[in-house]
Amino acid sequence: MKQLKKQFKSVPYLISIIICLIGVIITIAITFYFNNHNNLKEHINLKSEHLEKNIKDFKQETKNNFDKTDKKLDKLDKKLDELDDKKINKNNKEI
């Protein structure tokens, strides 16, 4: 009987130790979760900044390409106008 009483006296201690261990485990898990969450936020911010830079570079490159194409089209348009003028002048001379 005395031995049984000793065993029951040690049960609250075991329960309190188990509760403390559960508390420590939960605290560690929460700490890792928030650290991981902050790291993910930083990673996402870095990726979005990199993506914004790539978009900006792409827009600039596209704008430059359109400007070059526009200049070439203007030159072709001028040449076509000159050719039309020459044909008109030639036809006028023949008449």
N, CA, C and O atoms as a GROMACS GRO file, in nm:
protein
  380
    1MET      N    1   0.081  -0.119   0.000
    1MET     CA    2   0.000   0.000   0.000
    1MET      C    3   0.086   0.126   0.000
    1MET      O    4   0.058   0.222  -0.071
    2LYS      N    5   0.192   0.121   0.083
    2LYS     CA    6   0.281   0.236   0.088
    2LYS      C    7   0.349   0.258  -0.046
    2LYS      O    8   0.370   0.370  -0.090
    3GLN      N    9   0.382   0.148  -0.108
    3GLN     CA   10   0.447   0.158  -0.239
    3GLN      C   11   0.352   0.220  -0.341
    3GLN      O   12   0.393   0.299  -0.425
    4LEU      N   13   0.226   0.184  -0.333
    4LEU     CA   14   0.125   0.240  -0.422
    4LEU      C   15   0.108   0.389  -0.398
    4LEU      O   16   0.092   0.466  -0.493
    5LYS      N   17   0.112   0.432  -0.271
    5LYS     CA   18   0.102   0.573  -0.238
    5LYS      C   19   0.222   0.650  -0.294
    5LYS      O   20   0.207   0.762  -0.342
    6LYS      N   21   0.341   0.590  -0.287
    6LYS     CA   22   0.461   0.654  -0.340
    6LYS      C   23   0.449   0.672  -0.491
    6LYS      O   24   0.487   0.775  -0.547
    7GLN      N   25   0.394   0.570  -0.555
    7GLN     CA   26   0.377   0.580  -0.700
    7GLN      C   27   0.279   0.692  -0.735
    7GLN      O   28   0.302   0.766  -0.830
    8PHE      N   29   0.171   0.704  -0.660
    8PHE     CA   30   0.073   0.810  -0.688
    8PHE      C   31   0.129   0.948  -0.657
    8PHE      O   32   0.090   1.046  -0.720
    9LYS      N   33   0.221   0.956  -0.560
    9LYS     CA   34   0.283   1.085  -0.530
    9LYS      C   35   0.372   1.131  -0.646
    9LYS      O   36   0.384   1.251  -0.671
   10SER      N   37   0.432   1.038  -0.716
   10SER     CA   38   0.521   1.075  -0.826
   10SER      C   39   0.444   1.107  -0.955
   10SER      O   40   0.500   1.166  -1.047
   11VAL      N   41   0.317   1.068  -0.963
   11VAL     CA   42   0.236   1.093  -1.083
   11VAL      C   43   0.220   1.242  -1.111
   11VAL      O   44   0.238   1.282  -1.226
   12PRO      N   45   0.187   1.327  -1.014
   12PRO     CA   46   0.175   1.471  -1.045
   12PRO      C   47   0.305   1.531  -1.097
   12PRO      O   48   0.304   1.619  -1.183
   13TYR      N   49   0.416   1.483  -1.045
   13TYR     CA   50   0.545   1.533  -1.093
   13TYR      C   51   0.566   1.496  -1.240
   13TYR      O   52   0.612   1.576  -1.321
   14LEU      N   53   0.533   1.372  -1.271
   14LEU     CA   54   0.546   1.328  -1.410
   14LEU      C   55   0.454   1.408  -1.502
   14LEU      O   56   0.493   1.446  -1.612
   15ILE      N   57   0.332   1.431  -1.455
   15ILE     CA   58   0.237   1.508  -1.536
   15ILE      C   59   0.288   1.650  -1.557
   15ILE      O   60   0.280   1.704  -1.667
   16SER      N   61   0.342   1.711  -1.451
   16SER     CA   62   0.393   1.848  -1.465
   16SER      C   63   0.514   1.852  -1.558
   16SER      O   64   0.530   1.947  -1.635
   17ILE      N   65   0.600   1.751  -1.551
   17ILE     CA   66   0.716   1.745  -1.642
   17ILE      C   67   0.669   1.728  -1.786
   17ILE      O   68   0.721   1.793  -1.876
   18ILE      N   69   0.570   1.643  -1.808
   18ILE     CA   70   0.516   1.622  -1.943
   18ILE      C   71   0.454   1.751  -1.995
   18ILE      O   72   0.473   1.786  -2.112
   19ILE      N   73   0.380   1.822  -1.910
   19ILE     CA   74   0.318   1.949  -1.952
   19ILE      C   75   0.426   2.051  -1.987
   19ILE      O   76   0.413   2.123  -2.086
   20CYS      N   77   0.532   2.057  -1.906
   20CYS     CA   78   0.643   2.149  -1.937
   20CYS      C   79   0.709   2.114  -2.070
   20CYS      O   80   0.739   2.203  -2.150
   21LEU      N   81   0.731   1.985  -2.094
   21LEU     CA   82   0.792   1.943  -2.220
   21LEU      C   83   0.703   1.979  -2.339
   21LEU      O   84   0.752   2.025  -2.442
   22ILE      N   85   0.573   1.958  -2.324
   22ILE     CA   86   0.479   1.995  -2.431
   22ILE      C   87   0.485   2.145  -2.456
   22ILE      O   88   0.484   2.189  -2.570
   23GLY      N   89   0.491   2.224  -2.348
   23GLY     CA   90   0.502   2.369  -2.362
   23GLY      C   91   0.629   2.410  -2.434
   23GLY      O   92   0.626   2.498  -2.520
   24VAL      N   93   0.741   2.346  -2.400
   24VAL     CA   94   0.868   2.377  -2.467
   24VAL      C   95   0.861   2.340  -2.614
   24VAL      O   96   0.906   2.416  -2.700
   25ILE      N   97   0.805   2.225  -2.644
   25ILE     CA   98   0.794   2.181  -2.784
   25ILE      C   99   0.706   2.277  -2.863
   25ILE      O  100   0.739   2.314  -2.976
   26ILE      N  101   0.594   2.319  -2.805
   26ILE     CA  102   0.505   2.414  -2.874
   26ILE      C  103   0.576   2.547  -2.895
   26ILE      O  104   0.564   2.607  -3.002
   27THR      N  105   0.650   2.593  -2.794
   27THR     CA  106   0.724   2.719  -2.807
   27THR      C  107   0.827   2.711  -2.919
   27THR      O  108   0.840   2.804  -2.999
   28ILE      N  109   0.900   2.601  -2.924
   28ILE     CA  110   1.000   2.583  -3.030
   28ILE      C  111   0.933   2.579  -3.166
   28ILE      O  112   0.981   2.640  -3.262
   29ALA      N  113   0.822   2.508  -3.176
   29ALA     CA  114   0.751   2.500  -3.304
   29ALA      C  115   0.702   2.637  -3.349
   29ALA      O  116   0.715   2.671  -3.467
   30ILE      N  117   0.647   2.715  -3.258
   30ILE     CA  118   0.598   2.849  -3.294
   30ILE      C  119   0.714   2.938  -3.336
   30ILE      O  120   0.703   3.014  -3.433
   31THR      N  121   0.826   2.929  -3.265
   31THR     CA  122   0.944   3.009  -3.300
   31THR      C  123   0.992   2.975  -3.441
   31THR      O  124   1.019   3.064  -3.521
   32PHE      N  125   1.004   2.846  -3.471
   32PHE     CA  126   1.047   2.806  -3.605
   32PHE      C  127   0.947   2.850  -3.711
   32PHE      O  128   0.986   2.890  -3.820
   33TYR      N  129   0.819   2.841  -3.679
   33TYR     CA  130   0.717   2.882  -3.776
   33TYR      C  131   0.732   3.029  -3.812
   33TYR      O  132   0.733   3.064  -3.929
   34PHE      N  133   0.746   3.115  -3.710
   34PHE     CA  134   0.756   3.258  -3.738
   34PHE      C  135   0.888   3.294  -3.805
   34PHE      O  136   0.893   3.382  -3.891
   35ASN      N  137   0.997   3.225  -3.766
   35ASN     CA  138   1.124   3.250  -3.835
   35ASN      C  139   1.113   3.209  -3.981
   35ASN      O  140   1.159   3.282  -4.069
   36ASN      N  141   1.054   3.094  -4.005
   36ASN     CA  142   1.037   3.047  -4.142
   36ASN      C  143   0.945   3.142  -4.219
   36ASN      O  144   0.969   3.170  -4.337
   37HIS      N  145   0.841   3.191  -4.153
   37HIS     CA  146   0.747   3.284  -4.217
   37HIS      C  147   0.820   3.413  -4.257
   37HIS      O  148   0.799   3.464  -4.367
   38ASN      N  149   0.904   3.466  -4.168
   38ASN     CA  150   0.979   3.587  -4.200
   38ASN      C  151   1.078   3.562  -4.313
   38ASN      O  152   1.096   3.647  -4.400
   39ASN      N  153   1.143   3.445  -4.311
   39ASN     CA  154   1.236   3.413  -4.419
   39ASN      C  155   1.163   3.402  -4.552
   39ASN      O  156   1.213   3.446  -4.655
   40LEU      N  157   1.044   3.343  -4.550
   40LEU     CA  158   0.965   3.332  -4.673
   40LEU      C  159   0.925   3.470  -4.724
   40LEU      O  160   0.928   3.495  -4.845
   41LYS      N  161   0.887   3.560  -4.633
   41LYS     CA  162   0.850   3.695  -4.674
   41LYS      C  163   0.969   3.765  -4.739
   41LYS      O  164   0.954   3.831  -4.842
   42GLU      N  165   1.088   3.751  -4.679
   42GLU     CA  166   1.208   3.812  -4.737
   42GLU      C  167   1.237   3.752  -4.874
   42GLU      O  168   1.271   3.823  -4.968
   43HIS      N  169   1.224   3.621  -4.885
   43HIS     CA  170   1.250   3.553  -5.012
   43HIS      C  171   1.152   3.601  -5.119
   43HIS      O  172   1.191   3.627  -5.233
   44ILE      N  173   1.026   3.612  -5.082
   44ILE     CA  174   0.925   3.660  -5.177
   44ILE      C  175   0.954   3.803  -5.219
   44ILE      O  176   0.940   3.837  -5.336
   45ASN      N  177   0.993   3.887  -5.124
   45ASN     CA  178   1.026   4.026  -5.158
   45ASN      C  179   1.145   4.033  -5.252
   45ASN      O  180   1.144   4.111  -5.348
   46LEU      N  181   1.247   3.951  -5.228
   46LEU     CA  182   1.363   3.950  -5.316
   46LEU      C  183   1.324   3.904  -5.456
   46LEU      O  184   1.367   3.962  -5.556
   47LYS      N  185   1.243   3.799  -5.462
   47LYS     CA  186   1.199   3.749  -5.593
   47LYS      C  187   1.115   3.853  -5.666
   47LYS      O  188   1.131   3.869  -5.787
   48SER      N  189   1.028   3.922  -5.596
   48SER     CA  190   0.943   4.022  -5.662
   48SER      C  191   1.026   4.140  -5.708
   48SER      O  192   1.000   4.196  -5.815
   49GLU      N  193   1.128   4.180  -5.630
   49GLU     CA  194   1.218   4.288  -5.675
   49GLU      C  195   1.293   4.245  -5.800
   49GLU      O  196   1.308   4.323  -5.894
   50HIS      N  197   1.340   4.121  -5.800
   50HIS     CA  198   1.412   4.070  -5.917
   50HIS      C  199   1.319   4.065  -6.039
   50HIS      O  200   1.359   4.100  -6.150
   51LEU      N  201   1.196   4.023  -6.017
   51LEU     CA  202   1.099   4.017  -6.125
   51LEU      C  203   1.067   4.156  -6.178
   51LEU      O  204   1.055   4.176  -6.299
   52GLU      N  205   1.052   4.253  -6.088
   52GLU     CA  206   1.026   4.391  -6.130
   52GLU      C  207   1.141   4.445  -6.214
   52GLU      O  208   1.119   4.514  -6.312
   53LYS      N  209   1.264   4.412  -6.174
   53LYS     CA  210   1.382   4.455  -6.251
   53LYS      C  211   1.379   4.393  -6.390
   53LYS      O  212   1.406   4.460  -6.489
   54ASN      N  213   1.347   4.264  -6.396
   54ASN     CA  214   1.340   4.197  -6.526
   54ASN      C  215   1.232   4.257  -6.614
   54ASN      O  216   1.252   4.274  -6.734
   55ILE      N  217   1.118   4.290  -6.555
   55ILE     CA  218   1.009   4.352  -6.632
   55ILE      C  219   1.052   4.488  -6.683
   55ILE      O  220   1.024   4.524  -6.798
   56LYS      N  221   1.119   4.565  -6.598
   56LYS     CA  222   1.166   4.698  -6.638
   56LYS      C  223   1.266   4.686  -6.753
   56LYS      O  224   1.258   4.761  -6.851
   57ASP      N  225   1.360   4.592  -6.742
   57ASP     CA  226   1.457   4.570  -6.850
   57ASP      C  227   1.388   4.528  -6.978
   57ASP      O  228   1.422   4.576  -7.086
   58PHE      N  229   1.290   4.439  -6.966
   58PHE     CA  230   1.218   4.392  -7.084
   58PHE      C  231   1.142   4.507  -7.152
   58PHE      O  232   1.142   4.519  -7.274
   59LYS      N  233   1.078   4.591  -7.071
   59LYS     CA  234   1.006   4.705  -7.127
   59LYS      C  235   1.101   4.799  -7.200
   59LYS      O  236   1.070   4.848  -7.308
   60GLN      N  237   1.218   4.824  -7.140
   60GLN     CA  238   1.315   4.912  -7.203
   60GLN      C  239   1.365   4.853  -7.334
   60GLN      O  240   1.376   4.923  -7.435
   61GLU      N  241   1.395   4.724  -7.333
   61GLU     CA  242   1.443   4.658  -7.455
   61GLU      C  243   1.335   4.660  -7.564
   61GLU      O  244   1.364   4.686  -7.680
   62THR      N  245   1.212   4.633  -7.524
   62THR     CA  246   1.101   4.635  -7.619
   62THR      C  247   1.082   4.775  -7.677
   62THR      O  248   1.060   4.791  -7.797
   63LYS      N  249   1.090   4.876  -7.593
   63LYS     CA  250   1.076   5.015  -7.638
   63LYS      C  251   1.187   5.049  -7.738
   63LYS      O  252   1.161   5.111  -7.841
   64ASN      N  253   1.310   5.009  -7.706
   64ASN     CA  254   1.421   5.035  -7.798
   64ASN      C  255   1.399   4.965  -7.932
   64ASN      O  256   1.425   5.023  -8.037
   65ASN      N  257   1.352   4.842  -7.927
   65ASN     CA  258   1.328   4.768  -8.052
   65ASN      C  259   1.218   4.835  -8.134
   65ASN      O  260   1.230   4.845  -8.256
   66PHE      N  261   1.112   4.881  -8.069
   66PHE     CA  262   1.005   4.950  -8.142
   66PHE      C  263   1.054   5.082  -8.200
   66PHE      O  264   1.016   5.120  -8.310
   67ASP      N  265   1.139   5.151  -8.124
   67ASP     CA  266   1.195   5.277  -8.175
   67ASP      C  267   1.279   5.252  -8.300
   67ASP      O  268   1.269   5.326  -8.398
   68LYS      N  269   1.362   5.148  -8.296
   68LYS     CA  270   1.444   5.115  -8.413
   68LYS      C  271   1.356   5.080  -8.532
   68LYS      O  272   1.379   5.125  -8.644
   69THR      N  273   1.255   4.999  -8.507
   69THR     CA  274   1.164   4.958  -8.614
   69THR      C  275   1.089   5.079  -8.670
   69THR      O  276   1.069   5.090  -8.790
   70ASP      N  277   1.049   5.168  -8.582
   70ASP     CA  278   0.979   5.290  -8.625
   70ASP      C  279   1.069   5.376  -8.713
   70ASP      O  280   1.023   5.430  -8.814
   71LYS      N  281   1.195   5.389  -8.677
   71LYS     CA  282   1.289   5.466  -8.759
   71LYS      C  283   1.306   5.402  -8.897
   71LYS      O  284   1.309   5.471  -8.999
   72LYS      N  285   1.319   5.270  -8.898
   72LYS     CA  286   1.334   5.201  -9.026
   72LYS      C  287   1.210   5.218  -9.113
   72LYS      O  288   1.220   5.237  -9.234
   73LEU      N  289   1.093   5.211  -9.050
   73LEU     CA  290   0.969   5.231  -9.125
   73LEU      C  291   0.960   5.374  -9.180
   73LEU      O  292   0.913   5.395  -9.292
   74ASP      N  293   1.005   5.470  -9.102
   74ASP     CA  294   1.006   5.608  -9.150
   74ASP      C  295   1.098   5.623  -9.271
   74ASP      O  296   1.063   5.691  -9.368
   75LYS      N  297   1.214   5.560  -9.266
   75LYS     CA  298   1.307   5.566  -9.379
   75LYS      C  299   1.245   5.503  -9.503
   75LYS      O  300   1.254   5.557  -9.614
   76LEU      N  301   1.181   5.387  -9.483
   76LEU     CA  302   1.116   5.321  -9.597
   76LEU      C  303   1.003   5.406  -9.653
   76LEU      O  304   0.984   5.414  -9.774
   77ASP      N  305   0.930   5.468  -9.566
   77ASP     CA  306   0.820   5.555  -9.609
   77ASP      C  307   0.874   5.672  -9.691
   77ASP      O  308   0.815   5.710  -9.793
   78LYS      N  309   0.984   5.730  -9.647
   78LYS     CA  310   1.045   5.840  -9.722
   78LYS      C  311   1.092   5.793  -9.860
   78LYS      O  312   1.073   5.862  -9.960
   79LYS      N  313   1.154   5.676  -9.862
   79LYS     CA  314   1.201   5.623  -9.990
   79LYS      C  315   1.084   5.597 -10.084
   79LYS      O  316   1.091   5.626 -10.204
   80LEU      N  317   0.976   5.542 -10.031
   80LEU     CA  318   0.858   5.518 -10.114
   80LEU      C  319   0.799   5.649 -10.166
   80LEU      O  320   0.757   5.659 -10.281
   81ASP      N  321   0.797   5.749 -10.080
   81ASP     CA  322   0.748   5.880 -10.124
   81ASP      C  323   0.836   5.938 -10.234
   81ASP      O  324   0.787   5.995 -10.331
   82GLU      N  325   0.967   5.922 -10.219
   82GLU     CA  326   1.060   5.971 -10.322
   82GLU      C  327   1.037   5.897 -10.454
   82GLU      O  328   1.037   5.958 -10.562
   83LEU      N  329   1.018   5.766 -10.444
   83LEU     CA  330   0.994   5.689 -10.567
   83LEU      C  331   0.862   5.732 -10.632
   83LEU      O  332   0.854   5.744 -10.754
   84ASP      N  333   0.761   5.754 -10.552
   84ASP     CA  334   0.633   5.801 -10.606
   84ASP      C  335   0.650   5.937 -10.673
   84ASP      O  336   0.597   5.961 -10.781
   85ASP      N  337   0.724   6.024 -10.607
   85ASP     CA  338   0.747   6.157 -10.666
   85ASP      C  339   0.822   6.146 -10.798
   85ASP      O  340   0.790   6.217 -10.894
   86LYS      N  341   0.920   6.058 -10.804
   86LYS     CA  342   0.996   6.040 -10.928
   86LYS      C  343   0.905   5.989 -11.039
   86LYS      O  344   0.912   6.035 -11.153
   87LYS      N  345   0.818   5.893 -11.005
   87LYS     CA  346   0.727   5.839 -11.106
   87LYS      C  347   0.630   5.946 -11.152
   87LYS      O  348   0.600   5.957 -11.271
   88ILE      N  349   0.581   6.024 -11.059
   88ILE     CA  350   0.488   6.131 -11.096
   88ILE      C  351   0.557   6.233 -11.186
   88ILE      O  352   0.501   6.277 -11.286
   89ASN      N  353   0.680   6.268 -11.149
   89ASN     CA  354   0.755   6.364 -11.231
   89ASN      C  355   0.783   6.307 -11.369
   89ASN      O  356   0.774   6.378 -11.470
   90LYS      N  357   0.817   6.181 -11.374
   90LYS     CA  358   0.846   6.116 -11.502
   90LYS      C  359   0.720   6.114 -11.589
   90LYS      O  360   0.726   6.142 -11.709
   91ASN      N  361   0.607   6.082 -11.527
   91ASN     CA  362   0.481   6.079 -11.602
   91ASN      C  363   0.442   6.220 -11.648
   91ASN      O  364   0.388   6.237 -11.758
   92ASN      N  365   0.468   6.318 -11.566
   92ASN     CA  366   0.436   6.456 -11.604
   92ASN      C  367   0.523   6.502 -11.720
   92ASN      O  368   0.477   6.577 -11.806
   93LYS      N  369   0.647   6.459 -11.723
   93LYS     CA  370   0.737   6.497 -11.832
   93LYS      C  371   0.693   6.433 -11.963
   93LYS      O  372   0.705   6.492 -12.071
   94GLU      N  373   0.642   6.313 -11.951
   94GLU     CA  374   0.599   6.243 -12.072
   94GLU      C  375   0.473   6.306 -12.130
   94GLU      O  376   0.451   6.300 -12.250
   95ILE      N  377   0.395   6.364 -12.048
   95ILE     CA  378   0.269   6.423 -12.096
   95ILE      C  379   0.298   6.556 -12.151
   95ILE      O  380   0.207   6.625 -12.197
   0.00000   0.00000   0.00000
